[in-house]
């Protein structure tokens, strides 16, 4: 994903809701991102995870409209961004950007830019994809709760088949088909999938539980080696 010896990458992280596991997860990702920031330009978009879902569920229960629920979710993603930035310490940019222009202006050599959601109606998948397009990123890494893109939701369909590499067009077809089925959840937001197709962006959907894989992926991409099989690559280079 490298342009010369530096690169722009965008990473989405959904944090575990249990306190001890969550703190370890923050520190683990911080260690990996700290190493990568010495060789790559990194921008990280934090997801809201279970905390956001719980708050939004409560907000709906007390009568909040969907826009208000979206704003609540955005605030949780920004809190997660603050926590990751705290774990990174001096290796993180000191401010949490609240829009794409602020994110671009926050980029500094050796510093990791960390942010959360931006606007109601957009998931952090979409925010990351738009940010990657805006910055002409070399790679969008989407760290999610499953280890890649499947033909259907593997949590609902035991016969689902995992793909090692697919085109952006195929990703859209898969995502739209999964989203149409009640109870199913696609690994990539439909808006993000369309952004990936629109800008012909290379993307990787990978398992968020193993941040070490991200380091190996970026280093192999920078060295122009064959990418490791650690998820699903979305690319026009089939």
Secondary structure, DSSP 8 states (H G I E B T S, - for coil): --BTTB-EEEEEE---SSHHHHHHHHHHHHHHHHHHTTTSEEEEEE--HHHHHHHHHHHHHTT--HHHHHHHHHHHHHHHHHHHHHHHGGGB-SS--SSHHHHHHH--TT-BEEE---STT--HHHHHHHHHHHTT-SEEEEEESSSSEESS-TTT-TT--EESEE-HHHHHHHHHHHHTSTT---SS-HHHHHHHHHHT--EEEEETT-THHHHHHHHHHHTT-----SEEEE-S--
